[in-house]
Amino acid sequence: MQIAVIGTGFAGRTLAAGLADRGHDVVMGTRDVAETSARTEPDRMGNIGFAAWAENRPPIRLTTFAEAAAGAELVVNATAGHGSVDALTAVGASNLAGKVLWDIANPLDFGHGFPPVLFVKDTDSLAEQIQRKFPAANVVKALNTMFGDLFVHPEAVADGDHSVFVSGDSAEAKRTVTDLLASFGWTDIIDLGGLDSARATEMLVQIRLRLMNALGTPLTNLKAVR
């Protein structure tokens, strides 16, 4: 599958690498190709610069937002939530129309320090805002309830015995994302229903951040016990 990952931070890199390792043709999109390609300094979370990361990866082409999405069958929004709508606007509505738009972002506002607050919650979600902005896309929310490494290596915690949630209004689009999740080794994939259920998973980021602080590790997740 031809997949565009929009965003070059830790989450985007992790998912792009995992998809490429499973044989997908992955292109990453960024606002400024030259600046991103030259980035060597660690980010504010201590993750290595894009240039250093790219040296140790199979070829994953880096290009502009719009060019990355133009030829893709599926587009991943791996941008920071506060900039997601602007970034996807730069991608272009025509480059998203009719495609699965897999949203892994969270509506985090760090303006008041840590832990961040959510700039949308309860009666709306970032995923729904994206869907309203790009009505011809098929938005699916998944993987926003955990940190990057677990995206593609669920076995890193509890031998993979934990849950991943999927929300979306298109059954076909959700099947596409579910198949990709299964290829990473996810076995407990829970379809929560329509895209409005992303309100619940986006609010889970609050417990995730507090668990990270309390346990001293980002490698935590939730398990729905039946």
C-alpha positions as a Markdown table, in Angstrom:
| # | Residue | x | y | z |
|---|---|---|---|---|
| 1 | Met | 0.0 | 0.0 | 0.0 |
| 2 | Gln | 1.1 | 3.5 | -0.7 |
| 3 | Ile | 1.1 | 5.4 | 2.6 |
| 4 | Ala | 1.8 | 9.1 | 3.4 |
| 5 | Val | 2.8 | 9.9 | 7.0 |
| 6 | Ile | 2.3 | 13.6 | 7.7 |
| 7 | Gly | 4.6 | 14.7 | 10.5 |
| 8 | Thr | 8.2 | 13.8 | 11.2 |
| 9 | Gly | 8.3 | 13.7 | 15.0 |
| 10 | Phe | 8.8 | 10.5 | 17.0 |
| 11 | Ala | 5.3 | 9.2 | 16.5 |
| 12 | Gly | 5.4 | 9.7 | 12.7 |
| 13 | Arg | 8.8 | 8.2 | 12.4 |
| 14 | Thr | 7.9 | 5.1 | 14.5 |
| 15 | Leu | 4.8 | 4.4 | 12.5 |
| 16 | Ala | 6.5 | 5.1 | 9.1 |
| 17 | Ala | 9.3 | 2.7 | 10.0 |
| 18 | Gly | 6.9 | 0.0 | 11.1 |
| 19 | Leu | 4.9 | 0.3 | 7.9 |
| 20 | Ala | 8.0 | 0.3 | 5.7 |
| 21 | Asp | 9.3 | -2.8 | 7.5 |
| 22 | Arg | 6.1 | -4.5 | 6.5 |
| 23 | Gly | 6.6 | -3.8 | 2.8 |
| 24 | His | 4.5 | -0.7 | 2.4 |
| 25 | Asp | 5.6 | 2.2 | 0.2 |
| 26 | Val | 5.9 | 5.0 | 2.7 |
| 27 | Val | 6.5 | 8.7 | 2.1 |
| 28 | Met | 6.8 | 11.2 | 4.9 |
| 29 | Gly | 5.5 | 14.8 | 4.5 |
| 30 | Thr | 6.9 | 17.9 | 6.1 |
| 31 | Arg | 6.4 | 21.6 | 5.8 |
| 32 | Asp | 10.0 | 22.4 | 5.0 |
| 33 | Val | 12.0 | 19.5 | 3.4 |
| 34 | Ala | 15.4 | 21.2 | 3.6 |
| 35 | Glu | 15.0 | 22.2 | 7.2 |
| 36 | Thr | 13.8 | 18.8 | 8.3 |
| 37 | Ser | 16.5 | 17.0 | 6.4 |
| 38 | Ala | 19.2 | 19.1 | 8.1 |
| 39 | Arg | 17.8 | 18.7 | 11.6 |
| 40 | Thr | 20.5 | 17.0 | 13.7 |
| 41 | Glu | 19.7 | 18.3 | 17.2 |
| 42 | Pro | 17.5 | 16.3 | 19.6 |
| 43 | Asp | 13.9 | 17.6 | 20.0 |
| 44 | Arg | 12.5 | 18.8 | 23.4 |
| 45 | Met | 11.7 | 15.2 | 24.3 |
| 46 | Gly | 15.3 | 14.1 | 23.7 |
| 47 | Asn | 14.5 | 12.2 | 20.4 |
| 48 | Ile | 17.3 | 12.3 | 17.9 |
| 49 | Gly | 17.1 | 14.7 | 14.9 |
| 50 | Phe | 15.5 | 13.6 | 11.7 |
| 51 | Ala | 18.8 | 13.5 | 9.8 |
| 52 | Ala | 20.3 | 11.1 | 12.3 |
| 53 | Trp | 17.2 | 8.9 | 12.3 |
| 54 | Ala | 17.0 | 8.7 | 8.5 |
| 55 | Glu | 20.6 | 7.5 | 8.2 |
| 56 | Asn | 19.6 | 4.3 | 10.0 |
| 57 | Arg | 16.4 | 3.6 | 8.1 |
| 58 | Pro | 15.5 | 1.9 | 4.8 |
| 59 | Pro | 14.7 | 4.5 | 2.2 |
| 60 | Ile | 11.6 | 6.5 | 3.2 |
| 61 | Arg | 11.3 | 9.5 | 1.0 |
| 62 | Leu | 10.7 | 12.9 | 2.5 |
| 63 | Thr | 8.8 | 15.5 | 0.6 |
| 64 | Thr | 6.2 | 18.2 | 1.1 |
| 65 | Phe | 2.8 | 17.7 | 2.8 |
| 66 | Ala | 0.9 | 17.9 | -0.5 |
| 67 | Glu | 3.3 | 15.8 | -2.6 |
| 68 | Ala | 3.4 | 13.1 | 0.0 |
| 69 | Ala | -0.4 | 12.7 | 0.1 |
| 70 | Ala | -1.0 | 13.1 | -3.6 |
| 71 | Gly | 0.0 | 9.6 | -4.6 |
| 72 | Ala | -1.0 | 7.9 | -1.3 |
| 73 | Glu | -3.9 | 5.4 | -0.8 |
| 74 | Leu | -3.9 | 6.1 | 3.0 |
| 75 | Val | -2.7 | 9.2 | 4.8 |
| 76 | Val | -1.6 | 9.3 | 8.5 |
| 77 | Asn | -1.9 | 12.4 | 10.5 |
| 78 | Ala | 1.0 | 12.2 | 12.9 |
| 79 | Thr | 1.3 | 16.0 | 13.5 |
| 80 | Ala | 1.0 | 17.7 | 16.9 |
| 81 | Gly | -2.7 | 18.1 | 17.6 |
| 82 | His | -2.7 | 21.9 | 17.8 |
| 83 | Gly | -1.3 | 22.1 | 14.3 |
| 84 | Ser | -3.1 | 19.2 | 12.7 |
| 85 | Val | -5.9 | 21.1 | 10.9 |
| 86 | Asp | -3.3 | 23.6 | 9.5 |
| 87 | Ala | -1.0 | 20.8 | 8.4 |
| 88 | Leu | -3.8 | 18.9 | 6.7 |
| 89 | Thr | -5.0 | 22.1 | 5.0 |
| 90 | Ala | -1.4 | 22.4 | 3.5 |
| 91 | Val | -1.8 | 18.7 | 2.4 |
| 92 | Gly | -4.9 | 19.9 | 0.5 |
| 93 | Ala | -8.5 | 18.7 | 0.6 |
| 94 | Ser | -8.2 | 17.2 | -2.9 |
| 95 | Asn | -5.3 | 15.0 | -1.8 |
| 96 | Leu | -7.4 | 13.6 | 1.1 |
| 97 | Ala | -10.7 | 13.1 | -0.8 |
| 98 | Gly | -11.8 | 9.5 | -0.9 |
| 99 | Lys | -8.9 | 8.3 | 1.2 |
| 100 | Val | -8.5 | 6.8 | 4.6 |
| 101 | Leu | -7.2 | 9.5 | 6.9 |
| 102 | Trp | -5.7 | 7.8 | 10.0 |
| 103 | Asp | -5.5 | 10.3 | 12.8 |
| 104 | Ile | -3.2 | 9.4 | 15.7 |
| 105 | Ala | -2.9 | 13.0 | 17.1 |
| 106 | Asn | -4.2 | 14.3 | 20.4 |
| 107 | Pro | -5.6 | 17.8 | 21.2 |
| 108 | Leu | -3.0 | 18.8 | 23.7 |
| 109 | Asp | -2.4 | 22.3 | 24.9 |
| 110 | Phe | 0.9 | 22.8 | 26.8 |
| 111 | Gly | 0.2 | 26.5 | 27.4 |
| 112 | His | -0.3 | 25.9 | 31.1 |
| 113 | Gly | 2.6 | 23.5 | 31.6 |
| 114 | Phe | 2.6 | 19.8 | 32.3 |
| 115 | Pro | 0.4 | 17.9 | 32.3 |
| 116 | Pro | -1.3 | 19.6 | 29.3 |
| 117 | Val | -5.0 | 20.3 | 29.1 |
| 118 | Leu | -7.2 | 19.3 | 26.1 |
| 119 | Phe | -8.3 | 22.1 | 23.8 |
| 120 | Val | -11.4 | 20.1 | 22.8 |
| 121 | Lys | -13.2 | 17.4 | 24.8 |
| 122 | Asp | -16.5 | 16.0 | 26.0 |
| 123 | Thr | -18.8 | 17.3 | 23.2 |
| 124 | Asp | -16.3 | 17.2 | 20.3 |
| 125 | Ser | -12.9 | 15.8 | 19.4 |
| 126 | Leu | -9.9 | 16.6 | 17.2 |
| 127 | Ala | -10.8 | 13.7 | 15.0 |
| 128 | Glu | -14.3 | 15.1 | 14.4 |
| 129 | Gln | -12.9 | 18.6 | 13.7 |
| 130 | Ile | -10.7 | 17.1 | 11.1 |
| 131 | Gln | -13.6 | 15.2 | 9.6 |
| 132 | Arg | -15.7 | 18.4 | 9.4 |
| 133 | Lys | -12.8 | 20.3 | 7.8 |
| 134 | Phe | -12.3 | 17.5 | 5.2 |
| 135 | Pro | -15.7 | 15.8 | 4.7 |
| 136 | Ala | -14.6 | 13.9 | 1.6 |
| 137 | Ala | -11.9 | 12.0 | 3.7 |
| 138 | Asn | -12.6 | 8.9 | 5.8 |
| 139 | Val | -11.2 | 9.7 | 9.2 |
| 140 | Val | -10.3 | 6.9 | 11.5 |
| 141 | Lys | -8.9 | 7.4 | 15.0 |
| 142 | Ala | -6.5 | 4.8 | 16.4 |
| 143 | Leu | -3.2 | 4.6 | 18.4 |
| 144 | Asn | -3.6 | 7.9 | 20.2 |
| 145 | Thr | -3.9 | 6.2 | 23.5 |
| 146 | Met | -0.2 | 5.1 | 23.7 |
| 147 | Phe | 3.3 | 6.3 | 22.9 |
| 148 | Gly | 5.2 | 5.5 | 19.7 |
| 149 | Asp | 7.1 | 2.3 | 20.3 |
| 150 | Leu | 3.9 | 0.4 | 21.2 |
| 151 | Phe | 2.4 | 1.4 | 17.9 |
| 152 | Val | 4.3 | -1.2 | 16.0 |
| 153 | His | 5.6 | -3.4 | 18.9 |
| 154 | Pro | 2.6 | -4.2 | 21.2 |
| 155 | Glu | 4.6 | -7.1 | 22.5 |
| 156 | Ala | 6.9 | -4.6 | 24.4 |
| 157 | Val | 4.3 | -4.6 | 27.2 |
| 158 | Ala | 2.6 | -7.6 | 28.7 |
| 159 | Asp | 3.4 | -9.7 | 25.7 |
| 160 | Gly | 1.0 | -7.7 | 23.7 |
| 161 | Asp | -2.0 | -8.5 | 25.9 |
| 162 | His | -3.6 | -5.0 | 25.9 |
| 163 | Ser | -6.1 | -3.1 | 23.8 |
| 164 | Val | -6.1 | -0.7 | 20.9 |
| 165 | Phe | -9.2 | 1.3 | 20.0 |
| 166 | Val | -10.6 | 2.2 | 16.6 |
| 167 | Ser | -13.2 | 4.9 | 15.9 |
| 168 | Gly | -14.7 | 6.0 | 12.6 |
| 169 | Asp | -17.8 | 6.4 | 10.5 |
| 170 | Ser | -16.7 | 4.3 | 7.6 |
| 171 | Ala | -16.6 | 0.6 | 8.2 |
| 172 | Glu | -14.4 | 0.0 | 5.2 |
| 173 | Ala | -11.9 | 2.6 | 6.4 |
| 174 | Lys | -11.8 | 1.0 | 9.8 |
| 175 | Arg | -11.1 | -2.4 | 8.3 |
| 176 | Thr | -8.1 | -0.9 | 6.4 |
| 177 | Val | -6.7 | 0.5 | 9.7 |
| 178 | Thr | -7.6 | -2.7 | 11.6 |
| 179 | Asp | -5.7 | -4.8 | 9.1 |
| 180 | Leu | -2.6 | -2.6 | 9.5 |
| 181 | Leu | -2.9 | -2.9 | 13.3 |
| 182 | Ala | -3.1 | -6.6 | 13.0 |
| 183 | Ser | 0.0 | -6.7 | 10.9 |
| 184 | Phe | 1.9 | -5.1 | 13.8 |
| 185 | Gly | 0.8 | -7.9 | 16.1 |
| 186 | Trp | -2.3 | -6.3 | 17.7 |
| 187 | Thr | -4.8 | -8.9 | 18.7 |
| 188 | Asp | -7.2 | -7.0 | 21.0 |
| 189 | Ile | -8.6 | -4.4 | 18.5 |
| 190 | Ile | -11.8 | -2.9 | 19.7 |
| 191 | Asp | -14.1 | -1.0 | 17.3 |
| 192 | Leu | -15.8 | 1.7 | 19.5 |
| 193 | Gly | -18.2 | 2.7 | 16.7 |
| 194 | Gly | -18.6 | 6.1 | 15.1 |
| 195 | Leu | -16.0 | 8.9 | 15.0 |
| 196 | Asp | -17.7 | 10.6 | 18.0 |
| 197 | Ser | -16.3 | 7.8 | 20.2 |
| 198 | Ala | -12.9 | 9.4 | 19.6 |
| 199 | Arg | -13.9 | 11.9 | 22.2 |
| 200 | Ala | -13.4 | 9.1 | 24.8 |
| 201 | Thr | -10.0 | 7.9 | 23.5 |
| 202 | Glu | -8.7 | 11.4 | 23.2 |
| 203 | Met | -9.5 | 12.1 | 26.8 |
| 204 | Leu | -7.6 | 8.9 | 27.8 |
| 205 | Val | -4.4 | 10.9 | 27.1 |
| 206 | Gln | -4.8 | 12.4 | 30.6 |
| 207 | Ile | -4.5 | 9.1 | 32.4 |
| 208 | Arg | -1.7 | 8.0 | 30.0 |
| 209 | Leu | 0.4 | 11.0 | 30.9 |
| 210 | Arg | -0.1 | 10.6 | 34.6 |
| 211 | Leu | 0.8 | 6.9 | 34.4 |
| 212 | Met | 4.0 | 7.9 | 32.6 |
| 213 | Asn | 4.8 | 10.3 | 35.4 |
| 214 | Ala | 3.9 | 7.9 | 38.2 |
| 215 | Leu | 5.6 | 4.8 | 36.8 |
| 216 | Gly | 8.6 | 6.5 | 35.2 |
| 217 | Thr | 8.0 | 5.0 | 31.7 |
| 218 | Pro | 6.0 | 5.9 | 28.6 |
| 219 | Leu | 5.5 | 2.2 | 27.8 |
| 220 | Thr | 2.1 | 1.7 | 29.4 |
| 221 | Asn | -1.3 | 1.0 | 27.9 |
| 222 | Leu | -4.8 | -0.1 | 28.9 |
| 223 | Lys | -6.5 | -3.5 | 28.7 |
| 224 | Ala | -10.2 | -3.9 | 28.4 |
| 225 | Val | -10.9 | -7.0 | 30.6 |
| 226 | Arg | -14.1 | -8.9 | 29.7 |
